[in-house]
Amino acid sequence: QVQLVESGGGLVRPGGSLTLSCAASGLTLGYVGIGWFRQAPGKEREGVSCMSNGDGETYYDDSVKGRFTISRDNGKNTVYFQMNSLKPEDTAVYYCAVDVVCRPSRMIKVATTASTYWGQGTQVTVSS
């Protein structure tokens, strides 16, 4: 049984940093594409970053490029999302997802599949 446990969200002031973690059990992260999605109030869930399996190619939405970093620790079977220079518009519930299609060179950069698993979500609030 696959389980993803997220941690690391919270309240932070503009310009601050947070690191989200997503610990996986029941599957090996190194063999699947991974991604981070977010959903702001009143908006649809959007994929903001992903990392492909194999070569580890990464994608970042323009809204987070240069500020956020996705990474994977295969030894700990954990995905991380380092978020720097946070802005109020980054406020959302963040979800990790595993077994996603990550193709940075294609029109659809990140996509879920029928076998995608989701973390429980963690709230990130950026406010002064």
Salt bridges, closest charged atoms under 4 A:
GLU46 OE2 - ARG38 NE 3.02
ASP62 OD1 - LYS65 NZ 3.13
ASP90 OD1 - ARG38 NH1 3.04
ASP90 OD2 - ARG67 NH1 2.73
